[in-house]
């Protein structure tokens, strides 16, 4: 599968979930458009900087929101900002223990 340029720099688990949302929206002719992806300038308090958020718009935003929520994607704003975190919080991301599959890795032991 070829990665969308908008998803460059994003975590693999989030990309898969967003692709699933896009496929569901396309199936219902909602014309989804990815308008924003990974953003290193967003700051560490933003899921965009952690690679698990994007902005997707569609011809029927309430329907897109319903699809997103059914896929356990967090709806962040009415602009179409969404995040897939697998239940992780910004605080958890700041531990630098969240991997690309959005799993929490164990703390490293000191040697």
Secondary structure, DSSP 8 states (H G I E B T S, - for coil): ----GGGTT--HHHHHHHHHHHHHHHHTT---EEEE---GGG-TTSTTTTT-EEEEE-S-HHHHHHHHHHTT-EE--TTSEEE--TT--HHHHTTT-B-TTS-B-------
